[in-house]
Amino acid sequence: MSKLTSAQSLSMCYTVTVGWISQHNNIPSDQVDTSSKFEDFGVSGGAYLQCCNEIIATLNRASGKTMTLSGAWRVQHMDDVILDFIGALSDQLLASPDAPVAIKAADFAINQGKS
């Protein structure tokens, strides 16, 4: 199974996070100022927690990882500027284990279904 690189992880986290903000604020992605905080886009409290949940789900589907973010991690990064949040998120994604189905799919592909 090919390992997710740091650059790939960062790119995925950037795309998903900026895309989420863009979609929920009805603005183009290129207008999301990543030096701003989530609260500058009306994302605080419960909306921030929902944002994290949706971003995690999207990243896990896209990466084949099983990333989770603890409550402490979420609180620690709630007031980050978007770009810092993306960097911390990327670190978490890289450290996350592969999903069992991703491991099985990779094994199947490598072995072409041979047991």
C-alpha positions in Angstrom: 0.0 0.0 0.0 1.5 3.3 -1.0 2.2 5.6 2.0 0.6 9.0 2.2 3.3 11.6 1.9 3.4 14.8 3.9 2.8 16.9 0.8 -0.2 14.8 -0.2 -1.6 15.0 3.4 -1.2 18.7 3.5 -2.8 19.1 0.1 -5.8 16.9 1.0 -6.3 18.7 4.3 -6.1 22.1 2.6 -8.5 21.2 -0.1 -11.1 19.6 2.2 -10.9 22.4 4.9 -11.0 25.3 2.5 -13.7 23.5 0.5 -15.8 23.1 3.6 -15.5 26.8 4.6 -16.2 27.8 1.0 -19.3 25.6 0.7 -20.8 26.7 4.1 -20.2 30.4 3.4 -21.2 30.4 -0.3 -17.9 31.9 -1.4 -15.4 30.6 -3.9 -12.5 28.6 -2.5 -10.0 31.3 -3.7 -11.7 33.8 -1.4 -11.1 31.8 1.8 -8.4 33.7 3.6 -6.4 31.0 5.4 -4.8 33.6 7.7 -8.3 34.1 9.2 -9.8 32.0 12.0 -12.9 29.8 11.8 -14.9 32.3 13.8 -14.3 34.9 11.0 -16.4 32.6 8.8 -19.1 32.2 11.4 -17.8 28.9 12.5 -17.7 28.6 16.3 -19.1 26.3 19.0 -21.3 23.6 17.6 -20.6 24.7 14.1 -16.9 24.1 14.6 -17.5 20.7 16.0 -19.7 19.8 13.0 -17.0 21.2 10.7 -14.4 18.9 12.3 -16.8 15.9 12.0 -17.4 16.5 8.3 -13.8 17.2 7.5 -12.7 14.0 9.3 -15.3 11.9 7.4 -14.2 13.4 4.1 -10.5 12.9 4.7 -11.0 9.4 5.9 -12.9 8.5 2.8 -10.3 10.1 0.5 -7.2 8.8 2.3 -8.2 5.4 3.5 -7.2 6.4 7.0 -9.1 6.1 10.3 -8.3 9.6 11.7 -10.1 10.8 14.9 -9.7 14.1 16.6 -10.0 14.1 20.4 -12.0 16.7 22.2 -8.8 18.1 23.6 -7.3 18.4 20.1 -10.4 20.2 18.8 -10.3 22.7 21.7 -6.6 23.2 21.3 -7.0 24.2 17.6 -10.4 26.0 17.8 -8.7 29.4 17.7 -6.0 28.6 15.2 -5.8 30.5 11.9 -7.1 28.2 9.2 -3.6 27.5 7.8 -2.3 26.4 11.2 -5.4 24.2 11.7 -4.7 22.6 8.3 -1.1 21.9 9.3 -2.1 20.3 12.6 -4.8 18.3 10.8 -2.3 17.1 8.3 0.0 15.9 11.1 -3.0 13.9 12.6 -3.9 12.4 9.3 -0.3 11.2 8.7 -0.2 9.6 12.2 -3.6 7.9 11.7 -3.8 4.1 10.9 -5.0 2.8 7.6 -8.6 1.6 7.6 -9.0 -2.2 7.6 -10.8 -2.0 4.2 -8.0 0.0 2.7 -5.4 -2.5 3.9 -7.5 -5.4 2.4 -8.0 -3.5 -0.9 -4.2 -2.9 -1.1 -3.5 -6.5 -0.3 -6.0 -7.7 -2.9 -4.5 -5.3 -5.5 -0.9 -6.4 -4.8 -1.8 -10.1 -4.8 -4.4 -9.9 -7.5 -6.9 -11.8 -5.4 -4.5 -14.7 -4.8 -4.7 -16.2 -1.3 
